Amino acid sequence: MDVSIVIVSWNARDYLVKCLRSIEETRGNLTLEVIVVDNASSDGSPEAVAGQFPWVQLIQTGANLGFARGNNVGIVCSMGRYVCLINSDVVLLKGCLQGLVEFMDAHPAVGLAGPRILNADRTFQISIRRSPSLWANWGQAFFLDRTPLLSVLFPRVEIQPTREDVVREVPVLYGMFWMASRRALEQVGGLDEDYFMYGEDVDWCRRFHAAKWKVMYYPPSEAIHFGGASSAAAPVKYFIENRKSRLMYFQKNHGRWARAMDAGALLVESALRTAAWSMACWLGRGDARRNALMRDRNVACLKWLVAKSSAGDAKKYRELRK
């Protein structure tokens, strides 16, 4: 078996169908298996998979296990030399899988690789980033990464893609599309299930690096990522989940002091952005609905930080989700 593809899905039926069709159309001569882990969708996703794609292995968890745990369920059932974790809202382009397999076969030191990610209109989407740091997060909180004279000292966390992108080693690949070698996976282990959604990608890449496996960006292979297939149903909730995961990352890898410092950066960031988006709403500039959403999610984050940020370890974070 060349490749095992694991797709975790929650209420993303239409995207999931497109994803599976693209796999069917672009698989080439690879031997592969596709495992869909459905996190208790209520939109007919399991029925669509079973009815339209009988060659897909469908696992119904009966509950929303989250991204990390759902993927681990699929990984345990997989048999391929390479394990591909793909978001349900991704469409593969011709030669994507074949290119990644050939690249990783030729470079056995590579443990994790990802393709160039495109938006629906074929413009470039950000899919790689720098490793998290308190310095960068505090700079971002005060908009210093967007200030021309200071952006050299406070570079943006996300790395902007360009047409001239080349194959290169990167700190972090975002989790919408990964191909991991089986040998590396057996050493590094699965995703950390303490992360419900978000943050597990940064943490996993850190563990690959720590185990001396290369994490590579491979732009000759391309895929389209629509984005927000699951989180669109509850954008404020998932925004808070993103912030929880960020704090959890710092606590896990750098200790409680680092987590407290990052909580302070998030507090400043949320307060300043609440003020900025509130002003945009009041002035009636730009997209009114987007302005309101951005304001509301920062207000929600601010409230959560004030009320809950004293919770320290991963166990307490899990309790907050209940």
ZIKA-V951347 format. One line per field, one symbol per residue. psi: psi as a letter, one per 20 degrees, with the letter a starting at -180 (. if undefined). burial: I if it has 9 or more other ideal C-beta (glycine too) atoms within 8 Angstrom, else O. Layout:
# ZIKA-V951347
psi: ???
burial: ???
This chain:
# ZIKA-V951347
psi: pgppppopqollggggggghhhghhjhcjqprqpopopmlqjjjgghgghhhmiipopoohirnirgghghhghghiqiqhqppopqikppprpjgggggghghhiniiphpqqrppqrhjjrpqpjqrrqqqhghhhghhjjhijogiihhhmqqgqopqrhjqrpqpqgppqjhoqopqhgghhghraqoihogpqhhgggghghgghjkqqoqpnihqqqpohpkggihhmhgghghhghghghhghggiirhghgghhhgghggggghhggghgghghikqbogggggghghhhgggggggghiiipfrhghhhhhi.
burial: IIIIIIIIIIIIIOIIIIIIOIIOOIIOOIOIIIIIIIIIIOOOIIOIIIOOIOOIOIIOIOOOIIIIIIIIIIIOOIOIOIIIIIIIIIIIIOIIIIIIIOIIOOIOOIIIIIIIIIIOOOOIIIIIIIOIOIOIIIIIIOOIIOIOOIIOOIIIIOIOIOOOIOOOOIIIIIIIIIIIIIOIIOOIOIIIIIIIIIIIIIIIIIIIIOIOIIIIIIIIIIIIIIOOIIIOOOIIOIIIIIIIIIIIIIIIOOOOOIIOIIIOIIIIIIIIIIOOIIOIIOOOOOOOOOIIIIIIIIIIIIOIIOOOIOIOOIOIIIOIOO
